[in-house]
Amino acid sequence: MAVEAAETGKEHAVALESAGKMAISAEMGAALFVAKGCIQCHQHDGIALSKPLVEFGPDLTDYDGSAAFLHSWLADPAAVKAVAQMPDLELSAAEIDQLSAFLTAVPFHHL
């Protein structure tokens, strides 16, 4: 019984650590959403005062696509859609992970 409680405690600690890392990653993704210029064409209600300069890209507040698609799209939009209007932002794998964490966070929170 004590071993089971210890294992459950370890699993809980790992889950909390994982959730904390995801929250940090999502916050970094929100910062990248602004820094990389996503906000110029896209809206996301998780970013205070997020109004695109140009009504060009979709509102990403409630992004509901797959994480795999999002990773492919952010890595090379033209490889996914030859006539993509979104530029290749030359994002690193870590930046893609962070933006993906932000865009897929449920529920989002205003930053």
N, C-alpha and C positions, 0 to 999 in steps of 0.2 A: 504494500500500500504506500509506504514512504517513497519507494522507487518510482511508482506511478505518479505521485504528487510532484516529485523532483523533475520527472520528464515533462509533465504538464507545465510546470513552472518554466523550464527551459524553452519549451515550444512557445509559450506566451511571450517570453523575453525576446525570442527570435522574431516573432510576429510584430512585436512593438518596434524593434529595431528596423525591420523591413519597412514598416509603415512610416517611420520617421525619415528613413532615407528617401522614400517615395515623395513625401511631403517636401523635403528639401529640394529634391530633383524637380518637382513641379514648380516650386518657387523660382528656381533658377531658370526653368523653361519660360515662366512668365516674364522674367527679366530679358531673356533672349527674344521673346516675342516683340518686345519694344526695341531692343538693341539691334536686332538683325533687320528691322524694318517691316516685319509682318503686319504691324499695326497700320502701315501706310495703305494697305489694300484690304485688310481683314478687320472685322470687329470681333471682340471677345469680351463678354460682360464681366469676366474675371479681372479685367484690367480697368481700373478707374479711368474715366474719360476716354474710353476706347471708342473712338469714332474714326473710321478710315478717312484718309485724305481724299481717296478716290474710291468710289463705289465699284470696285473691280472684282475682288475675291469674295467668296462666301463668308457669312457670319460663322465663326468657328466656336461660338459659345457652347453649343450642344453637339459638338463633333461626335458622331456615332459610328464612324467607320472602324475598320480593323486597325490594330496597332501595326500589323505587318504591312498593310497598304501605306499607312502614314510614314513608316520608315522608308519604304521604297520611294514614295513621292518626295519626301524631304531630301533624300540622298541625290536624286536626279529626276526632276519633274519631266523632262523631255523624254527620258527612257520609258516613263509610264504612259505619257501622252505626247506624241510627237509635236503637236501644235500647242503645247502648254504655254500659257501666258505668264506663268509664274517663273521667275528666273531661278537658276541654280545658285543657291546661296553659299555653296561650297562649305556646308556644315560638316563639322567633325562628327564622328559616331557618338561622342558624349553629348554634343549639342542636340543631335537628333533624339537621343534618349531623353534629354531634359525637355525639349519641346513636346515630345510625345507624352511624357508624364503630365505636363501641363494640360495639353489638349484632351487627354483622356481621363483626367481627374474627375471623379464624380463623388460628391458634388463639388463644383469649383467654388472657390471663395474669392471675394474681392480683395485684391492686393493693393 
